[in-house]
Amino acid sequence: MIGKLTGTLLEKNPPQILIDCHGVGYEVDVPMSTFYNLPAAGEKVSLLTHFVVREDAQILYGFGSAAEREAFRQLVKISGIGPRTALSVLSGLSVAELAQAVTAQEAGRIVKVPGIGKKTAERLLLELKGKLGADLPLPGAATAVGDAASDIQQALMALGYSEKDAAAALKALPAGVGVSEGIKLALKSLAK
């Protein structure tokens, strides 16, 4: 129903923020990964959202990237994993770390998230196998060039660029470029 919000960030009270969209204030719950990348209060912000309607509440969840929102949607499809738990998982692990844990079937990484026990972690790994790693970026898998290319792509996606745009910018970079220089060059090419 509500897929994206763009407006002025009024308040930041983790994990909830308040966004003013032309006079209407939306309370949005965000994972900590998104929260840390938000601008200061009073600045313009744009978030992808997931709207949950329950018998007793209507809650809006916000995400800084499409990959984060897709991971959230995959998590809430799992029996026993509600929106709060999914938010907790995405606050404790980045999307790439979650995808790596699912690919490697590492329950130990997921158990470290508060509120996730061993059985829940194992069910989560089983349910997400084949779903998460396929559509979400894995460091090193998205680009076989190496760690620098992966870091550059993750940085661009954290800045709000789509995976497709970040990958296109990576292809234009010279071979063997460092992370900081690569990010600068990629941002220049994306600004054109």
HELIX and SHEET records of a PDB file:
HELIX    1   1 MET A   32  TYR A   36  1                                   5    
HELIX    2   2 ALA A   66  VAL A   76  1                                  11    
HELIX    3   3 PRO A   83  GLY A   92  1                                  10    
HELIX    4   4 VAL A   95  ALA A  104  1                                  10    
HELIX    5   5 ALA A  107  VAL A  111  1                                   5    
HELIX    6   6 LYS A  118  LEU A  128  1                                  11    
HELIX    7   7 LEU A  132  ASP A  135  1                                   4    
HELIX    8   8 ASP A  147  ALA A  158  1                                  12    
HELIX    9   9 GLU A  163  LYS A  171  1                                   9    
HELIX   10  10 VAL A  179  ALA A  191  1                                  13    
SHEET    1   A 6 LYS A   4  ASN A  13  0                                        
SHEET    2   A 6 GLN A  16  CYS A  21 -1                                        
SHEET    3   A 6 VAL A  24  ASP A  29 -1                                        
SHEET    4   A 6 GLN A  58  PHE A  63  1                                        
SHEET    5   A 6 LYS A  44  VAL A  53 -1                                        
SHEET    6   A 6 LYS A   4  ASN A  13 -1                                        
END                                                                             
